[in-house]
Amino acid sequence: MGKVEFIALMALLMALNALAIDIMLPGLQEIGASLGVENENHRQYVISAYLIGFACAQLFYGPISDRFGRRKPMLFGLAIYAVSSLFAILVPSFAALLALRFIQGVGSAATRVITVSIVRDVFGGRAMAEVMSLIMMVFMVVPVMAPGTGQVVMLFGEWHLIFIFMAVMTVVVGTWMYIRLPETLHPEDVRPFTARSILGGFRIVLTDRVALCYTLASTFIFGGLFGFINSAQQIYVGIYGLGVWFPLAFAGVAAFMALSSFVNSRLVGRFGMRRLSHGALLGFLTVNTIWLVLTLLWPTHLPFAIFIVIFALTMFQFGWIGSNFNSLAMEPLGHVAGTASSVLGFMGTAGGTVIGAIIGQSFNGTSLPLVIGFFTLSVIGLIFVLIAEHGKLFQPHNKPV
């Protein structure tokens, strides 16, 4: 498999997770009406149930893939994803749908954990950061297209078609992987699937200062993104009155993040992960500080033009931070890549979800809680990076590839 095909396949595997979240947004109202959900906020459980299953299952796929290889556990997870999607069209109640969304999340967790493990099996150092940036670029296109795709799918029928679409996409991507992707786990890295081995792998991950601190930094910064997702509609529609233009604004920011990931992929081989991500983190903090000061001083809410420009700049920095921090966390853990991806993925998803929920629930009719959240989380992220690097930023640890 060539590099381009490899990146495309890995990106689509990871994109199945984003698809399961964003494609649901246009159908939440119809799902609620169809299954008798009276409280509008309860419709959000369709997203939450999936994320809970997605977060919890990540702890298991890593040790399993370190013992049995990457292919079989990935294909097993994809099968769970596809079957639960098909069964969702037959649900008699909202509770049953939530149960199946949880199961769908359990299957989708394989795409997060094992994909990162596969990339780490094949690449290391700056090469891994470059590949992950390109994967994230394609991955970020999904939030641009998924809501519109869901809306188009529903033009041909009810919300059930969305789940059929997800099942078909999973079968297509799974078949591609089955035919073209060989096993990537090196024989010398196979670990026994025992409680002692698994706990030992967890200990290796959690006691590695660099891996742990970069994961915690990434967790808090991703918490800001989750906080935005939770309150995006209230800000764009409630505050700025975008109405039907809300998906366009949402897509524009996601496209900016995809551009950022592409630029990072072009530069990381020359400048290194630390220099780029540390510079982006300081830029992230600077822009968020300006954003907070303007929000506090402005008599009402910021004009939309100013808000969207500042937010786009923030998300551009975020695009450089995400893929590089993930690569830096995985770099010292190649011999336990599956377990490491499990632990780090669980921490990032579960922690980010909780932090994002706190920010989202703090919405008070203004963008101030979101801005305070971004500023605070950027400071916390910087603290963890300083701990990881013994207080010294911009120190190259890898040679160019």
C-alpha positions as CSV (number, residue, x, y, z in Angstrom):
1,M,0.0,0.0,0.0
2,G,1.4,3.4,-1.0
3,K,1.6,6.3,1.4
4,V,-1.3,8.2,-0.2
5,E,-3.6,5.2,-0.1
6,F,-2.5,4.5,3.5
7,I,-3.3,8.0,4.6
8,A,-6.6,8.0,2.9
9,L,-7.7,4.7,4.5
10,M,-6.5,5.7,8.0
11,A,-8.4,9.0,7.6
12,L,-11.6,7.4,6.5
13,L,-11.4,4.9,9.4
14,M,-11.1,7.8,11.9
15,A,-13.7,9.8,10.0
16,L,-16.3,7.1,10.8
17,N,-16.3,8.3,14.3
18,A,-16.8,12.0,13.4
19,L,-19.5,10.8,10.9
20,A,-21.5,9.1,13.7
21,I,-21.6,12.4,15.6
22,D,-22.1,15.1,13.0
23,I,-24.4,13.4,10.5
24,M,-26.9,13.0,13.4
25,L,-27.3,16.7,14.0
26,P,-29.9,17.4,11.2
27,G,-32.0,14.4,12.3
28,L,-32.2,15.0,16.1
29,Q,-35.5,16.9,15.9
30,E,-37.1,14.2,13.7
31,I,-35.8,11.4,15.9
32,G,-37.3,13.1,19.0
33,A,-40.6,13.6,17.3
34,S,-40.7,10.0,16.0
35,L,-39.8,8.4,19.3
36,G,-41.8,10.6,21.6
37,V,-39.1,12.7,23.2
38,E,-40.8,15.7,24.6
39,N,-37.8,17.5,26.2
40,E,-35.7,19.0,23.5
41,N,-32.5,18.7,25.6
42,H,-33.0,15.0,25.9
43,R,-32.4,14.6,22.1
44,Q,-28.8,15.4,22.8
45,Y,-28.5,12.0,24.5
46,V,-28.2,10.5,21.0
47,I,-24.8,12.1,20.9
48,S,-23.9,11.5,24.6
49,A,-24.7,7.8,24.6
50,Y,-22.4,7.3,21.6
51,L,-19.6,9.3,23.2
52,I,-19.8,7.3,26.4
53,G,-19.5,4.0,24.6
54,F,-16.7,5.4,22.5
55,A,-14.7,6.6,25.5
56,C,-15.1,3.5,27.7
57,A,-14.3,0.9,25.0
58,Q,-11.0,2.5,24.1
59,L,-9.4,1.0,27.2
60,F,-9.9,-2.5,25.8
61,Y,-9.0,-2.3,22.1
62,G,-5.4,-1.4,22.8
63,P,-4.4,-4.4,24.9
64,I,-6.4,-6.7,22.5
65,S,-4.6,-5.2,19.4
66,D,-1.2,-5.6,21.1
67,R,-1.9,-9.3,21.5
68,F,-3.9,-10.3,18.4
69,G,-2.7,-7.7,15.9
70,R,-4.4,-4.7,14.4
71,R,-6.6,-6.2,11.7
72,K,-8.9,-8.6,13.5
73,P,-9.9,-6.2,16.4
74,M,-10.4,-3.4,13.9
75,L,-12.6,-5.5,11.6
76,F,-14.5,-6.7,14.8
77,G,-15.1,-3.1,15.8
78,L,-16.3,-2.1,12.3
79,A,-18.7,-5.0,12.4
80,I,-20.2,-3.8,15.7
81,Y,-20.5,-0.3,14.2
82,A,-22.3,-1.5,11.1
83,V,-24.7,-4.0,12.8
84,S,-25.7,-1.6,15.5
85,S,-26.4,1.0,12.8
86,L,-28.7,-1.4,11.0
87,F,-30.5,-2.5,14.1
88,A,-31.1,1.2,15.0
89,I,-33.7,1.5,12.1
90,L,-35.8,-1.1,14.0
91,V,-35.9,0.5,17.4
92,P,-39.3,0.7,19.1
93,S,-38.3,3.3,21.7
94,F,-35.8,6.1,22.4
95,A,-34.2,4.1,25.2
96,A,-33.5,1.3,22.7
97,L,-31.9,3.8,20.3
98,L,-29.7,5.1,23.0
99,A,-28.6,1.6,23.9
100,L,-27.7,0.9,20.2
101,R,-25.8,4.3,20.0
102,F,-23.8,3.2,23.0
103,I,-23.0,-0.1,21.2
104,Q,-22.1,1.8,18.1
105,G,-19.7,3.9,20.1
106,V,-18.1,0.7,21.4
107,G,-17.5,-0.4,17.9
108,S,-16.2,3.0,16.7
109,A,-13.6,3.1,19.5
110,A,-11.6,0.6,17.4
111,T,-11.2,3.3,14.7
112,R,-9.6,5.7,17.1
113,V,-7.3,3.4,19.1
114,I,-6.2,1.0,16.4
115,T,-5.8,3.6,13.7
116,V,-3.3,5.5,15.8
117,S,-1.5,2.3,16.7
118,I,-1.2,1.4,13.0
119,V,0.3,4.7,12.2
120,R,2.7,4.4,15.1
121,D,3.6,0.8,13.8
122,V,4.6,2.2,10.4
123,F,6.0,5.7,11.2
124,G,7.8,7.4,14.0
125,G,9.0,10.9,15.0
126,R,8.4,13.7,12.6
127,A,7.2,11.3,9.9
128,M,4.4,10.2,12.2
129,A,3.5,13.8,12.9
130,E,3.4,14.5,9.1
131,V,1.1,11.5,8.4
132,M,-1.1,12.3,11.4
133,S,-1.5,15.9,10.2
134,L,-2.6,14.7,6.7
135,I,-5.0,12.2,8.4
136,M,-6.4,15.0,10.5
137,M,-6.8,17.2,7.5
138,V,-9.1,14.6,5.9
139,F,-10.7,13.9,9.2
140,M,-11.6,17.6,9.7
141,V,-13.4,17.6,6.3
142,V,-16.1,15.4,7.8
143,P,-17.6,18.1,10.1
144,V,-17.8,20.2,7.0
145,M,-19.7,17.7,5.0
146,A,-21.5,15.4,7.5
147,P,-24.4,17.7,8.6
148,G,-25.2,18.6,5.0
149,T,-24.9,14.9,4.0
150,G,-27.4,14.0,6.8
151,Q,-29.7,16.7,5.5
152,V,-29.5,15.4,1.9
153,V,-30.0,11.8,3.0
154,M,-33.2,12.8,4.9
155,L,-34.6,14.3,1.7
156,F,-35.1,10.7,0.4
157,G,-36.8,9.4,3.6
158,E,-36.9,9.5,7.4
159,W,-34.1,9.6,9.9
160,H,-33.6,5.8,9.6
161,L,-31.8,6.4,6.3
162,I,-29.0,8.1,8.2
163,F,-28.2,4.8,10.0
164,I,-28.4,2.9,6.8
165,F,-25.9,5.3,5.2
166,M,-23.5,4.9,8.1
167,A,-23.7,1.1,7.8
168,V,-23.0,1.2,4.1
169,M,-20.0,3.5,4.6
170,T,-18.6,1.2,7.3
171,V,-18.9,-1.9,5.0
172,V,-17.1,0.0,2.2
173,V,-14.2,1.2,4.3
174,G,-14.0,-2.2,6.1
175,T,-13.8,-4.1,2.8
176,W,-11.1,-1.7,1.6
177,M,-9.1,-2.3,4.7
178,Y,-9.6,-6.1,4.6
179,I,-8.3,-6.3,1.0
180,R,-5.5,-3.8,1.1
181,L,-4.1,-3.4,4.6
182,P,-1.6,-6.1,5.9
183,E,-1.0,-6.7,9.6
184,T,1.3,-3.9,11.0
185,L,2.1,-5.2,14.5
186,H,5.7,-6.2,14.6
187,P,6.1,-9.8,16.0
188,E,8.6,-8.5,18.7
189,D,6.0,-6.1,20.0
190,V,3.3,-8.7,20.6
191,R,2.3,-8.6,24.3
192,P,0.5,-11.4,26.2
193,F,-3.2,-10.7,27.0
194,T,-3.0,-11.2,30.7
195,A,-4.0,-9.0,33.6
196,R,-0.4,-8.6,34.6
197,S,0.7,-7.6,31.1
198,I,-2.2,-5.2,30.6
199,L,-1.6,-3.5,34.0
200,G,2.1,-3.4,33.2
201,G,1.3,-1.7,29.9
202,F,-0.9,0.9,31.6
203,R,1.9,1.5,34.2
204,I,4.4,2.1,31.4
205,V,2.0,4.7,29.8
206,L,1.0,6.5,32.9
207,T,4.5,6.8,34.3
208,D,6.0,8.2,31.2
209,R,6.2,12.0,31.9
210,V,6.3,13.1,28.3
211,A,3.4,10.9,27.2
212,L,1.2,11.6,30.2
213,C,1.8,15.4,30.3
214,Y,1.2,15.9,26.5
215,T,-2.0,13.8,26.8
216,L,-3.3,15.9,29.7
217,A,-2.4,19.1,27.8
218,S,-4.2,17.7,24.7
219,T,-7.2,16.7,26.9
220,F,-7.8,20.1,28.3
221,I,-7.3,21.9,25.0
222,F,-9.7,19.4,23.3
223,G,-12.1,20.1,26.1
224,G,-12.4,23.6,24.7
225,L,-13.4,22.2,21.3
226,F,-16.0,20.0,22.9
227,G,-17.3,23.0,24.8
228,F,-17.7,24.9,21.5
229,I,-19.5,22.0,19.9
230,N,-21.9,21.8,22.8
231,S,-22.8,25.5,22.6
232,A,-22.2,26.2,18.9
233,Q,-25.9,26.3,17.9
234,Q,-26.8,28.6,20.9
235,I,-24.0,31.0,20.0
236,Y,-24.4,31.0,16.2
237,V,-28.2,31.0,16.2
238,G,-29.2,32.3,19.6
239,I,-26.7,35.2,19.8
240,Y,-25.8,36.0,16.2
241,G,-29.1,34.9,14.6
242,L,-27.5,32.9,11.7
243,G,-30.5,30.6,11.4
244,V,-30.1,28.4,8.3
245,W,-26.6,29.7,7.8
246,F,-25.4,28.1,11.0
247,P,-24.0,24.9,9.3
248,L,-22.0,27.1,6.9
249,A,-20.3,29.0,9.8
250,F,-19.7,25.6,11.5
251,A,-18.2,24.2,8.3
252,G,-16.0,27.2,7.7
253,V,-14.2,26.8,11.0
254,A,-13.7,23.1,10.4
255,A,-12.3,23.9,7.0
256,F,-9.9,26.3,8.5
257,M,-8.7,23.5,10.9
258,A,-8.3,21.2,8.0
259,L,-6.1,23.8,6.3
260,S,-4.1,24.1,9.4
261,S,-3.4,20.4,9.5
262,F,-2.2,20.4,5.9
263,V,0.2,23.3,6.6
264,N,1.5,21.5,9.6
265,S,2.2,18.4,7.5
266,R,4.3,20.5,5.1
267,L,6.3,22.1,7.9
268,V,6.7,19.5,10.6
269,G,9.5,17.6,8.8
270,R,11.6,20.7,8.6
271,F,10.9,22.4,12.0
272,G,9.9,19.5,14.2
273,M,6.8,18.7,16.3
274,R,7.9,20.6,19.4
275,R,8.8,23.9,17.7
276,L,5.5,24.0,15.7
277,S,3.2,22.8,18.5
278,H,4.9,25.0,21.2
279,G,4.6,28.0,19.0
280,A,1.0,27.2,18.2
281,L,0.3,26.8,21.9
282,L,1.7,30.2,22.7
283,G,-0.3,31.6,19.8
284,F,-3.4,29.8,21.1
285,L,-2.9,31.4,24.5
286,T,-2.2,34.9,23.0
287,V,-5.3,34.9,20.8
288,N,-7.5,33.6,23.6
289,T,-6.2,36.4,25.9
290,I,-7.1,39.0,23.3
291,W,-10.4,37.3,22.8
292,L,-11.2,37.4,26.5
293,V,-10.1,41.1,27.0
294,L,-12.3,42.2,24.0
295,T,-15.3,40.1,25.3
296,L,-15.0,41.7,28.7
297,L,-14.6,45.2,27.4
298,W,-17.2,45.2,24.7
299,P,-20.5,46.7,25.8
300,T,-22.6,43.9,24.4
301,H,-21.4,40.8,22.5
302,L,-18.6,41.0,19.9
303,P,-19.7,41.7,16.4
304,F,-20.0,38.5,14.4
305,A,-17.1,39.5,12.1
306,I,-14.7,40.0,15.0
307,F,-15.9,36.8,16.8
308,I,-15.5,34.5,13.8
309,V,-12.1,35.9,12.8
310,I,-10.7,35.4,16.4
311,F,-12.3,32.0,16.7
312,A,-10.9,30.9,13.3
313,L,-7.4,32.1,14.4
314,T,-7.8,30.1,17.6
315,M,-8.8,27.0,15.7
316,F,-6.0,27.4,13.2
317,Q,-3.6,27.1,16.2
318,F,-5.6,24.2,17.4
319,G,-4.9,22.3,14.2
320,W,-1.2,22.5,14.8
321,I,-1.5,21.5,18.4
322,G,-3.7,18.4,18.1
323,S,-1.8,16.1,15.7
324,N,1.7,17.1,17.1
325,F,0.7,16.6,20.7
326,N,-0.8,13.2,19.9
327,S,2.4,12.2,18.1
328,L,4.6,13.5,20.9
329,A,2.6,11.5,23.4
330,M,2.9,8.3,21.3
331,E,6.6,8.7,20.3
332,P,8.2,7.1,23.4
333,L,5.6,4.2,23.5
334,G,6.1,2.4,20.2
335,H,6.7,-0.9,22.0
336,V,3.2,-0.7,23.6
337,A,1.5,1.3,20.9
338,G,-1.9,-0.4,21.2
339,T,-2.2,-0.1,25.0
340,A,-0.8,3.5,24.8
341,S,-3.4,4.5,22.2
342,S,-6.1,3.0,24.4
343,V,-5.1,4.8,27.6
344,L,-4.3,8.1,25.9
345,G,-7.5,8.0,23.8
346,F,-9.6,7.2,26.8
347,M,-8.2,10.1,28.8
348,G,-8.5,12.5,25.9
349,T,-12.1,11.6,25.0
350,A,-13.5,11.1,28.5
351,G,-11.7,14.1,30.0
352,G,-12.5,16.3,27.0
353,T,-16.1,15.3,27.1
354,V,-16.5,16.2,30.7
355,I,-14.7,19.5,30.4
356,G,-16.7,20.4,27.3
357,A,-19.9,19.5,29.1
358,I,-19.0,21.9,31.9
359,I,-18.3,24.7,29.4
360,G,-21.5,24.0,27.5
361,Q,-23.7,23.9,30.6
362,S,-22.2,27.2,31.7
363,F,-23.8,29.0,28.7
364,N,-25.6,32.0,29.9
365,G,-26.8,33.7,26.7
366,T,-23.4,35.1,26.0
367,S,-20.1,33.8,24.6
368,L,-18.2,34.7,27.8
369,P,-18.2,31.2,29.4
370,L,-16.8,29.7,26.1
371,V,-14.1,32.4,25.9
372,I,-13.2,32.0,29.6
373,G,-13.0,28.3,29.0
374,F,-10.6,28.6,26.1
375,F,-8.4,31.0,28.0
376,T,-8.2,28.9,31.1
377,L,-7.7,25.6,29.2
378,S,-4.8,27.1,27.2
379,V,-3.1,28.2,30.4
380,I,-3.5,24.7,31.9
381,G,-2.2,23.1,28.6
382,L,0.9,25.3,28.7
383,I,1.6,24.2,32.3
384,F,1.5,20.5,31.4
385,V,3.8,21.1,28.4
386,L,6.3,22.9,30.6
387,I,6.2,20.0,33.0
388,A,6.8,17.5,30.1
389,E,9.7,19.6,28.8
390,H,11.3,20.5,32.2
391,G,10.4,24.1,31.7
392,K,12.1,24.5,28.3
393,L,10.1,25.0,25.1
394,F,11.2,24.7,21.5
395,Q,13.8,22.0,22.1
396,P,14.1,19.7,19.1
397,H,14.3,16.0,20.1
398,N,14.0,14.4,16.7
399,K,16.1,14.9,13.6
400,P,14.3,15.8,10.3
401,V,13.2,12.9,8.1
